[in-house]
Amino acid sequence: PKHVLVILDEAYTEYLSDSDRYNAFEWVAAMPNLLVSRSFSKAYGLAGLRIGFGVAQPAITDLLNRIRQPFNVNSLAQAAASAALFDDAFLELSRRVNQEGLEQLIAAADELNLPYVPSWGNFLLIKMGDAADAGMQVFQALLAKGVITRPVANYGLPQWLRISVGTREENAKCIQALRQVIAAASKP
């Protein structure tokens, strides 16, 4: 219905390949109830600054401006975000490093015969086994080895883990620890 605000969260859109990329901003003109939101937290690497932006028709942006807190984004965050928008070289590097890391994690999941959800973001969602709490078991075992992942049982996926893409070295450490945990779990 037109009276319902539709929010399209594009936090990961910069990671899409050129062939998969689209421009949702163009949809705003035809959909008065659409708000397209983007973040500088992911590909731009500005997570600590808590900054993003939205594109919508004036009726929506006017309402949001009237209810937002004053001074909700500091001037340093605004300057960093503005500079990031024009730093094409960094964005391309970020996309490339992320894609390489994602491929590294996918190869490991394939090697270990672990099902995963295809990803275009900066993480891979991997099923850790058939036990009801497999995700938490592997999470705790990896944590004991110094590898931090994210259990997703609170999203109704107790057998799965979310593994974020790191540097090549961080990914290698995670993969090695995952191999050890899987091997230990498969011993009689």
C-alpha positions as CSV (number, residue, x, y, z in Angstrom):
1,P,0.0,0.0,0.0
2,K,1.1,3.5,-0.7
3,H,0.7,4.6,2.9
4,V,3.4,2.1,4.1
5,L,7.0,3.3,4.0
6,V,9.2,0.9,2.1
7,I,12.9,1.0,3.2
8,L,15.5,-0.5,0.8
9,D,18.6,-1.1,2.8
10,E,21.6,-0.9,0.5
11,A,24.4,-1.2,3.1
12,Y,26.2,-3.7,0.9
13,T,25.4,-2.4,-2.6
14,E,29.0,-1.2,-3.2
15,Y,30.1,-4.9,-3.2
16,L,27.9,-5.8,-6.1
17,S,29.7,-6.6,-9.4
18,D,29.2,-4.2,-12.2
19,S,26.9,-6.7,-14.0
20,D,24.7,-7.0,-10.9
21,R,24.6,-3.3,-10.0
22,Y,21.4,-1.3,-10.3
23,N,20.4,2.3,-9.4
24,A,17.5,2.2,-6.9
25,F,17.7,6.0,-6.6
26,E,15.8,6.1,-9.9
27,W,12.9,4.2,-8.3
28,V,12.3,7.0,-5.8
29,A,10.6,9.2,-8.4
30,A,8.0,6.6,-9.2
31,M,7.5,5.4,-5.6
32,P,6.6,8.2,-3.2
33,N,6.8,5.7,-0.2
34,L,10.3,4.5,-0.9
35,L,13.4,5.4,1.1
36,V,16.7,4.0,-0.1
37,S,19.3,3.9,2.6
38,R,23.1,3.5,2.3
39,S,25.9,3.3,4.8
40,F,29.6,4.3,4.9
41,S,30.2,1.4,7.4
42,K,30.9,-1.4,4.9
43,A,32.9,-0.8,1.7
44,Y,34.0,2.7,2.7
45,G,35.4,1.4,6.0
46,L,33.9,4.2,8.2
47,A,31.9,1.9,10.6
48,G,33.1,3.8,13.7
49,L,31.7,7.1,12.5
50,R,28.1,5.7,12.3
51,I,27.2,7.7,9.1
52,G,25.0,7.0,6.1
53,F,22.4,8.6,4.0
54,G,19.0,8.1,2.5
55,V,17.3,9.1,-0.7
56,A,13.5,9.7,-0.7
57,Q,10.9,12.1,-1.9
58,P,10.6,15.4,-0.1
59,A,7.6,14.5,2.0
60,I,9.6,11.6,3.6
61,T,12.8,13.6,4.0
62,D,11.0,16.5,5.6
63,L,9.3,14.2,8.1
64,L,12.6,12.6,9.0
65,N,14.3,16.0,9.4
66,R,11.5,17.0,11.8
67,I,11.8,14.0,14.1
68,R,15.6,13.4,14.1
69,Q,17.8,14.4,17.0
70,P,19.7,17.7,16.6
71,F,23.4,17.3,15.8
72,N,23.0,13.6,15.0
73,V,26.1,13.4,12.8
74,N,29.3,15.2,13.8
75,S,31.3,17.3,11.4
76,L,34.3,14.9,11.3
77,A,32.0,12.0,10.2
78,Q,30.4,14.3,7.6
79,A,33.9,15.3,6.2
80,A,35.1,11.7,6.1
81,A,31.9,10.6,4.3
82,S,32.2,13.4,1.8
83,A,35.8,12.5,1.0
84,A,34.9,8.8,0.8
85,L,32.3,9.5,-1.9
86,F,35.1,10.8,-4.2
87,D,37.8,8.2,-3.3
88,D,37.1,5.8,-6.2
89,A,40.5,4.2,-5.8
90,F,39.9,3.2,-2.2
91,L,36.4,1.9,-3.0
92,E,37.7,-0.2,-5.9
93,L,40.5,-1.6,-3.6
94,S,37.9,-2.4,-0.9
95,R,35.7,-4.2,-3.4
96,R,38.6,-6.2,-4.8
97,V,40.0,-7.2,-1.4
98,N,36.5,-8.2,-0.2
99,Q,35.9,-10.3,-3.3
100,E,39.2,-12.1,-2.9
101,G,38.4,-12.8,0.8
102,L,34.9,-14.0,0.0
103,E,36.4,-16.4,-2.6
104,Q,38.8,-17.6,0.0
105,L,36.0,-18.4,2.5
106,I,33.8,-20.0,-0.3
107,A,36.7,-22.2,-1.3
108,A,37.1,-23.3,2.3
109,A,33.4,-24.0,2.7
110,D,33.5,-26.0,-0.5
111,E,36.6,-28.0,0.7
112,L,34.9,-28.8,4.0
113,N,31.6,-29.6,2.3
114,L,29.8,-26.9,4.4
115,P,26.7,-25.4,2.7
116,Y,26.6,-21.7,2.5
117,V,24.3,-18.9,1.2
118,P,25.8,-17.1,-1.8
119,S,27.0,-13.7,-0.8
120,W,27.6,-10.3,-2.4
121,G,28.5,-8.7,0.9
122,N,31.4,-8.8,3.3
123,F,30.5,-12.0,5.0
124,L,29.5,-15.6,4.3
125,L,26.7,-17.5,6.1
126,I,27.8,-21.1,6.5
127,K,25.9,-24.1,7.9
128,M,28.1,-25.8,10.5
129,G,26.3,-29.1,10.9
130,D,23.0,-30.8,11.5
131,A,23.1,-30.7,15.3
132,A,20.4,-28.3,16.7
133,D,23.1,-26.0,18.1
134,A,25.9,-26.6,15.6
135,G,26.4,-22.9,15.0
136,M,27.0,-22.2,18.7
137,Q,29.2,-25.2,19.2
138,V,31.5,-24.1,16.3
139,F,31.4,-20.5,17.4
140,Q,32.6,-21.4,20.9
141,A,35.3,-23.7,19.5
142,L,36.6,-21.0,17.1
143,L,36.4,-18.4,19.9
144,A,38.7,-20.6,22.0
145,K,41.2,-20.5,19.1
146,G,41.0,-16.7,18.9
147,V,38.7,-16.5,16.0
148,I,35.5,-14.4,16.4
149,T,32.5,-15.2,14.2
150,R,28.9,-14.5,14.7
151,P,26.3,-17.0,15.7
152,V,22.9,-16.4,14.1
153,A,20.5,-18.5,16.2
154,N,18.7,-15.3,17.1
155,Y,17.7,-15.1,13.4
156,G,16.3,-18.6,13.5
157,L,19.5,-20.2,12.2
158,P,21.0,-22.1,15.1
159,Q,23.1,-24.4,12.8
160,W,24.7,-21.5,11.0
161,L,27.6,-19.0,11.5
162,R,28.2,-15.6,9.9
163,I,31.9,-15.3,9.1
164,S,33.1,-11.8,8.1
165,V,35.6,-11.3,5.4
166,G,39.0,-10.2,6.8
167,T,42.4,-9.7,5.4
168,R,44.0,-12.7,3.6
169,E,45.9,-13.6,6.7
170,E,42.8,-13.3,9.0
171,N,40.8,-15.4,6.6
172,A,43.6,-18.0,6.5
173,K,43.7,-18.1,10.4
174,C,39.9,-18.5,10.5
175,I,40.0,-21.3,7.8
176,Q,42.7,-23.2,9.6
177,A,40.9,-23.0,12.9
178,L,37.6,-24.1,11.2
179,R,39.4,-27.1,9.7
180,Q,40.7,-28.1,13.1
181,V,37.3,-27.7,14.7
182,I,35.5,-29.7,12.0
183,A,38.2,-32.4,12.2
184,A,37.9,-32.6,16.0
185,A,34.1,-32.9,15.7
186,S,34.2,-35.7,13.2
187,K,36.5,-37.9,15.4
188,P,34.6,-40.8,17.1
